[in-house]
Amino acid sequence: MQITTFAAIEIGTYSTSMEIFEISKKQGLRTVNSLRHRLELGKDAFRTGKISVEFVEQLCRILKDFKNVMQEYQVSAYRALGTSALREAENSLFVLGRIEQSAGIKVELLSNSEQRFYTYKGIAAKEAAFQKIIEKGTAILDVDGGSIQISLFDKDTLVTTQNIKMGSMRVRERLHEVQKKTIHYERLVQELIHNEIFSFKKMYLKDRKIENVIIRGDYFTRISEKNPSRTFSREEFQEWYQMVTRISPIELAVKVGIPHEYASLLQPSAIIYRELIEEMGAQTIWMPDVKLADGIAYDFAEKKKLLKSAHNFENDILMAARNIGKRYAVSKAHVLQVDKTATAIFDGMKKHHGLGDRERLLLQIAVLVHDCGKYISLGNVAECSYSIIMATEIIGLSHAEREMIANIVRFNTLPLPSYEQLARESSFGKKQYLTVAKLTAILRLANALDRSHLQKMEEIKVALRDLELVITISAHQDYTLELGLLDEKKDFFEEIFHVRPVVKLKKLI
C-alpha cells in the first residue's frame, strides 16, 4: 500500500500549527503528529498594520522546528499558508522573504475565499454526515481571529458565502480598553456586531429557512468532544453558551483546559455564534472536529488523485458565481447560451491553447458574471462589471484568479492593453496576461455568437483543422446579425491563437 506523508502548516492569527498526515487510497487521511505554538500575530497586524521584528523572529524559530520535525517524518510534500493576520499586514512581503531566508520554508498567502474553501473542504471530506445535512437549509459559521465567514446551503447547493471582518481577536482588540469600564462585555460584543449581522440577514436570509448550523472554530471541538455525534439542540447550545460567557476567561481556561489567551478569544466567538444562530432560528448545531489543515491536506490528496470526494467542489464555485450573476440580474438564458458556446470552443481548442481545467473554470465564471455591470450602468458595463467582480468574494478563488476574471470581463468589450500597460495596474505576470488574452478571445467570440440575446443556436460543433477553427452552428432563427458583427471578434481571436474561426451555419426548418 502506497502511503504519502504530507505536512500542512497554518500561520494563523493567534497560533502557528502543523499537522503531519499519512495519505493512502485505502485509509484516506490520517493525522500522525500535530504541533501548535501560540503566537498572536493578529495583535500586531490588527492594531498597527504591521508584524513586529520580534514576532517575525519568533515565527522563524517555530518554522525551523517544524522543518526539523518534517525531516524526521520524511515528509514528501508540504504547504505553508498564511491567513488573515499575515495577509493584512503591510509588511507581509518582507515577512515572507525573511521566513524563506531564515527557516527555508516558502509560505503562501491565502486569500480569504481560498482559506474558507479549504476549511469547508475539510468539513465535507472528513465528516460523512455533511452531504446529508446540507440537503436542508444549512449555514456554515466559521469564526477565526480576523473575520466571520457565513456560507449558506440549500438542497445540496451553495447559495452564498459572505465575509464580515469581525473575528474573535479583532473584536477582543477593539474592545480591549472599553471592556475595563463595564461588567456587560456580552452586550458590548452584541452591539458591535449587530449592524453587520442585521445587514446580512436583510440581504441573504429573508424568508430562507435555516434548519442546521455547522460551527467551525478552534477549541470548540474540545468542548463538544464529550458528545460523540458533536450535534446539539438549540437548548443544549444555550447551556454551553451560558457556561462560556458567565465566567471569567481565567475560570474558563481552567474549566475547559485551554490557555488563558485562547479562553479570551473563545468568549467573543461564542457571542458571535449565538447571535447568528438566534437570527437564523436554527434548531440543530453541529461542531465537527475539523481544522484548516484537514482541508489543505485533502486538497493536496485530491489534486494528486490519491483521494476522490463524492461532493462536487467545483460546482460550489460555479454556483457562487451564478448567484452573483443572479444578484445583479444578468440574463440567465444568455449566460447559459454563452457558456455552452465558450466551453465548446475551449474544448475544441484544447490541443492548441495549452490551458487546463482550472482555466476552463475561470472561463465559465467569467461567462456567468460578464454582464453584471449592467445593473449599475448600461453605458459603462465593462468598468462597472470589473468593479463588482473585484469587490465580490468568490469562494475557492485566489485574489489573482478573481483579478483575471475581472479583466477577462472588462476586455470582453474594451480593447486589450499591452502587457506593460496592464502590469502597471495589476499583479499580473506574463503567463497570467497570456491566459487573460486567450480567455478574453474565447469569451468575445462566444458572446458575439449570441449578440441578439435571443438564443438562436440549437447545437454547436467545434473542430480544429490546420489553422482554422470550424464552428458548425444549427440555428432555428435568422442568424444575419450575429454573422454580420463577427469579423472584429474573429480578427482578435486569430491574433491571439493564430487560428481563424470559420462559422458554418445549418439552418433548422
Residue pairs with C-beta under 8 A, 6 or more apart in sequence:
1 24
1 25
1 26
1 27
2 24
2 25
3 22
3 23
3 24
4 22
4 23
4 24
4 76
4 77
4 301
4 304
4 306
5 20
5 21
5 22
5 23
5 32
5 73
5 74
5 75
5 76
6 20
6 21
6 23
6 75
6 76
6 77
6 78
6 297
6 300
6 301
7 18
7 19
7 20
7 21
7 66
7 70
7 73
7 75
7 77
7 78
7 79
8 18
8 19
8 21
8 78
8 79
8 81
8 292
8 293
8 294
8 296
8 297
8 300
9 16
9 17
9 18
9 63
9 66
9 78
9 79
9 80
9 81
9 105
9 107
10 16
10 17
10 18
10 81
10 83
10 291
10 292
10 293
10 296
11 41
11 59
11 80
11 81
11 82
11 83
11 85
11 86
11 107
12 41
12 83
12 85
12 144
12 145
12 292
13 40
13 41
13 42
13 45
13 83
13 84
13 85
13 144
13 145
13 146
13 167
13 169
14 38
14 39
14 40
14 41
14 42
14 145
14 169
14 261
14 262
14 265
15 36
15 37
15 38
15 39
15 40
15 218
16 36
16 37
16 39
16 59
16 62
16 63
17 34
17 35
17 36
17 37
17 291
17 293
18 33
18 34
18 35
18 36
18 66
18 69
18 70
18 293
19 31
19 33
19 34
19 35
19 291
19 293
19 294
19 297
20 31
20 32
20 33
20 34
20 69
20 70
20 73
20 75
21 29
21 30
21 31
21 32
21 293
21 297
22 29
22 30
22 32
23 29
23 30
23 297
23 300
23 301
23 306
23 307
24 30
24 306
25 306
25 307
28 307
29 125
29 126
29 294
29 297
29 298
29 301
29 307
32 73
33 69
33 73
35 65
35 66
35 69
37 62
38 259
38 261
38 262
39 55
39 58
39 59
39 62
40 169
40 261
41 51
41 55
41 59
41 85
41 86
41 89
42 84
42 85
42 145
42 146
42 169
42 170
42 173
43 169
43 173
44 50
44 51
44 52
44 55
44 85
44 89
45 51
45 84
45 85
45 86
45 88
45 89
46 85
46 88
46 146
46 169
46 170
46 173
47 173
49 88
49 89
49 90
50 89
50 90
50 91
51 85
51 86
51 89
51 91
51 92
51 95
56 95
56 98
56 99
59 95
59 99
60 98
60 99
60 102
60 103
63 80
63 99
63 103
63 105
64 102
64 103
64 104
66 103
66 105
67 103
67 104
67 105
70 78
77 300
78 105
79 108
79 296
79 300
80 105
80 106
80 107
80 108
81 107
81 108
81 109
81 110
81 115
81 292
81 296
82 92
82 96
82 107
82 108
82 109
82 110
83 110
83 115
83 144
83 146
83 292
84 112
84 115
84 144
84 145
84 146
84 147
84 167
85 145
85 146
86 92
86 95
86 96
86 107
86 109
87 109
87 110
87 111
87 112
88 146
89 95
92 109
96 107
96 109
99 105
99 107
100 106
100 107
110 118
110 398
111 397
111 398
111 399
111 402
112 147
112 149
112 163
112 393
113 161
113 163
113 393
113 394
113 395
113 396
113 397
113 398
113 402
114 396
114 397
114 398
115 292
116 142
116 149
116 151
116 161
116 163
116 395
117 295
117 313
117 317
117 395
117 396
118 292
118 295
118 296
118 299
119 142
119 149
119 216
119 290
119 291
119 292
119 295
120 140
120 142
120 151
120 295
120 316
120 395
121 295
121 298
121 299
121 313
122 290
122 291
122 292
122 293
122 294
122 295
122 296
122 298
123 130
123 140
123 214
123 216
123 288
123 290
123 295
124 130
124 131
124 309
124 311
124 313
125 294
125 295
125 298
125 307
125 309
125 311
126 288
126 289
126 290
126 294
126 298
127 288
127 290
129 286
130 214
130 288
130 311
131 156
131 310
131 311
133 212
133 214
133 286
134 153
134 156
134 212
135 155
135 156
136 154
136 155
136 211
136 212
137 152
137 153
137 154
137 208
137 209
137 210
137 211
137 212
138 152
138 153
138 154
138 210
138 211
138 212
138 213
138 214
139 150
139 151
139 152
139 153
139 210
139 212
139 213
139 214
139 276
139 280
139 282
140 149
140 150
140 151
140 153
140 213
140 214
140 216
141 148
141 149
141 150
141 213
141 214
141 215
141 216
141 273
141 276
141 277
142 148
142 149
142 150
142 151
142 216
142 217
143 149
143 167
143 168
143 216
143 217
143 269
143 272
143 273
144 167
144 168
144 217
144 218
145 167
145 168
145 169
145 170
145 265
146 165
146 167
146 169
146 170
147 163
147 164
147 165
147 166
147 167
147 170
148 163
148 164
148 166
148 167
148 196
148 272
148 276
149 161
149 162
149 163
149 164
150 161
150 162
150 163
150 164
150 200
150 204
150 276
151 158
151 160
151 161
151 395
152 158
152 159
152 160
152 161
152 204
152 205
152 208
152 210
153 159
154 208
157 319
158 316
158 319
158 320
158 323
158 395
159 204
159 208
159 319
159 323
160 204
160 320
160 323
161 320
161 393
161 395
162 200
162 204
162 393
163 393
164 193
164 196
164 197
164 200
166 192
166 193
166 196
166 272
168 217
168 265
168 266
168 268
168 269
168 272
169 265
171 189
171 192
171 193
171 268
171 272
172 264
172 265
172 268
174 192
175 185
175 188
175 189
175 192
175 268
178 188
179 185
179 188
182 188
185 267
186 245
186 271
189 268
189 271
189 272
190 271
190 275
193 271
193 272
193 275
194 275
197 275
197 276
197 279
201 279
205 279
205 280
209 281
210 280
210 281
210 282
211 282
211 283
211 284
212 282
212 283
212 284
212 285
212 286
213 276
213 277
213 280
213 282
213 284
213 285
213 286
214 286
214 287
214 288
215 273
215 285
215 286
215 287
216 287
216 288
216 290
217 269
217 273
218 262
218 265
218 291
219 256
219 258
219 262
219 266
220 266
220 269
220 287
221 230
221 287
221 288
221 289
221 290
222 256
222 257
222 258
223 240
223 244
223 256
223 287
224 230
224 232
224 287
225 289
230 286
230 287
230 288
230 289
231 284
231 285
231 286
231 287
232 240
232 284
232 285
232 286
232 287
233 283
233 284
233 285
234 277
234 282
234 283
234 284
234 285
236 285
237 274
237 277
237 285
238 274
240 270
241 270
241 273
241 274
243 255
244 252
244 266
244 267
244 270
245 267
245 270
245 271
247 255
249 260
249 263
249 264
249 266
249 267
250 260
250 263
252 258
252 263
252 266
252 267
253 259
253 260
253 262
253 263
256 263
256 266
258 266
277 285
298 307
298 309
301 307
302 308
302 309
313 396
314 361
316 395
316 396
317 361
317 365
317 394
317 395
317 396
317 397
318 361
318 364
318 365
318 368
320 394
320 395
320 396
321 364
321 365
321 368
321 369
321 394
322 368
324 368
324 369
324 372
324 388
324 389
324 392
324 394
325 332
325 335
325 368
325 369
325 371
325 372
326 332
328 369
328 372
328 373
328 374
328 375
328 388
329 374
329 375
330 368
330 369
330 370
330 371
330 372
330 374
331 371
331 453
333 453
333 455
334 371
334 450
334 453
334 455
335 367
335 368
335 370
335 371
336 455
337 450
337 455
337 457
338 367
338 370
338 443
338 446
338 447
338 449
338 450
339 364
339 367
339 368
340 457
340 460
341 445
341 446
341 449
341 450
341 457
341 460
342 363
342 364
342 367
342 442
342 443
342 446
343 360
343 363
343 364
344 460
344 461
344 462
345 442
345 445
345 446
345 462
345 469
345 471
346 353
346 355
346 360
346 363
346 442
347 360
347 462
348 462
348 463
348 464
348 469
349 442
349 462
349 464
349 469
349 497
349 499
351 464
352 464
352 497
352 499
353 438
353 497
355 435
355 438
355 439
359 435
359 438
359 439
362 401
362 404
362 405
362 408
362 435
362 439
363 408
363 439
363 442
363 443
365 394
365 397
365 405
366 405
366 408
366 409
366 412
366 439
366 443
367 443
367 446
369 385
369 388
369 389
369 405
369 409
370 385
370 408
370 409
370 412
370 443
370 447
371 381
371 385
372 384
372 385
372 388
372 389
372 409
373 380
373 381
373 382
373 383
373 384
373 385
373 386
373 387
373 388
373 409
374 381
374 384
375 384
375 388
376 384
376 388
377 384
381 413
382 409
382 410
382 411
382 412
382 413
382 414
383 410
383 414
385 406
385 409
385 410
386 406
386 407
386 409
386 410
389 402
389 405
389 406
389 409
390 402
390 403
390 406
393 402
394 402
394 405
397 405
399 427
400 427
400 428
400 432
403 426
403 427
403 428
404 428
404 432
404 435
404 436
404 439
407 422
407 426
407 428
407 436
407 440
408 436
408 439
408 440
408 443
409 443
411 436
411 440
412 440
412 443
412 444
412 447
416 436
416 437
416 440
416 492
419 428
419 430
419 433
422 428
422 433
422 436
423 433
428 436
437 496
438 496
438 497
440 496
441 492
441 493
441 495
441 496
441 497
442 493
444 489
444 492
444 493
445 486
445 489
445 490
445 493
445 501
448 482
448 485
448 486
448 489
449 457
449 460
449 471
449 473
449 482
449 486
449 503
450 456
450 457
450 482
451 481
451 482
451 485
452 481
452 482
454 477
456 475
456 476
456 477
456 478
456 479
456 482
457 473
457 474
457 475
458 474
458 475
458 476
458 508
459 473
459 474
460 471
460 472
460 473
460 474
461 471
461 472
462 469
462 470
462 471
462 472
463 469
463 470
463 472
464 470
464 499
467 498
467 499
467 500
468 499
468 500
468 501
468 502
469 493
469 497
469 499
469 500
469 501
469 502
470 502
470 504
471 501
471 502
471 503
471 504
472 504
472 506
473 479
473 503
473 504
473 505
473 506
474 506
474 507
474 508
475 505
475 506
475 507
475 508
476 507
476 508
479 505
479 507
483 503
483 505
486 501
486 503
489 501
490 500
490 501
493 499
493 500
493 501
494 500
494 501
